[in-house]
């Protein structure tokens, strides 16, 4: 796990014989022979450990801590620590947990809150179901409680809490949101530091909505709240200030039948709002195709632009300039829209001024997953998790990535939706990138500018196999490598380095490594 402090316990991850998937992986423990050594700290904060009820196993795990500047207090007792660790009563801490928290505090004196990865201990005392978490994101936290069972907060934050009830999943979520509401600097330790001896519960609809409502009231924000697609998850949207017009841009160089199918689906599903469609068509060699395109323009259904240019970014920018609508939606011509409700759900995300690009769930004609937002680092570049897998709700880990609204690092060109003003303020697509990879680069640029890219599974489209295939030259690959390089070194903040970047299905990495090691250009 990349410990900076030597552990007396080393965790080994191995697949069980039950099948595939992260839920079927177990953590086996092995004692090290070396004597454990304590770490010296420039500043040694006193950590108060607060629990509702501390049983023998929790106390035993605290007594083994290699960090000796801490105190155990029952909830409601007076605490004297510089920082307070809130724990559920079913927790067991790794031996270096408090040292890891203290090490992070020494790195940043302004820390308000720290959380770590966690797992579970089953009845056989096996370590199972690791919960590898993303870095902090308000968008994702308002969908489900990824903060989990252990929260280290500053004494200033703790003083603002009226209580710290961690007795059930509802109160745990409420406490996490209240801690976040008071915090400015929130740090994620990408390492399992705590294990729960009970299976994670499910937040009730009433309890979750109450916790979110309280958080929003403190933030003085008015938002729409509803239950998510998965029990125990939620969907929160900014209130719409006005109806937005939709500008659709399609760059088409392939089968005219694919374009016709997409345009017909737009006509059937996007009738409830003002829209304008711009089609940039290149590579027309058939008189009948040209006649069809001319007929579309004469009917007023679309604005047709013809070009011999084979630069995706340049063509998209041309289409965007021809479109004066509030929102721009760039669509791959082999897409198909299936419901007006999905378009409504997609565009609602842009009510927030902080949102950059928005992605929808994309499935193939057979209903298998094709796109659930982009994860940078997969296979050394980028990719979509669970590509080719069933679009179902049977796996908890899959649900967190596929069926929950969350922040994502990037949005693909299959369906890239963005406010027009944000698109042009950011400079549009980078025309030095001649392929649809430009959507990934723009997503990263938006993130650097402080915007949040969002994946919303309540919006669904179909992607067909037909369509024009863009060829990537060596220059295109190098250009994208340059754009991705920094995040390939650090890893995707919306993912977790404890997952193996070589796998499209989240699998525990036997040895943690930066995804840049998978890139063919890394050694060049």
Secondary structure, 3 states (H helix, E strand, C coil): CCCCCCCCEEEEEEECCCCCCHHHEEEEEEECCCCCCCCCCCCCCCEEEEECCCCHHHHHHHHCCCCCCEEEEECCCCCCCCEEEEECCCEEECCCHHHHHHHHHHHCCCCCEEEEEEEEECCCCCEEEEECCCCCCHHHHCCCCCCCCEEEEEHHHHHHCCCCCCCCHHHHHHHHHHHHHCCCCEEEEEEEEEEECCCCCCCCHHHHHHHHHHHHHHHCCCEEEEECCCCCCEEEEECCCCCCCEEEEEEECCCHHHHHHHHHHHHHHCCCCCEEEEEEEECCCCHHHHHHHHHHHHCCCCEEEEECCCCHHHHHHHHHHCCCCCEEEEEECCEEECCHHHHHHHHHHHHCCCEEEEEEEEEECCCEEEECCEEECHHHCEECCCCCCECCCCCHHHHHHHCCCEEECECCCCEEEEEHHHHHHCCCCCCCCCCCCHHHHHHHHHHHCCCEEEEEEEEEEEECCCCCCCCCCHHHHHHHHHHHHHHHHHCCCCCCCCECCCCCCCCECCCCCCHHHHCCCCCC
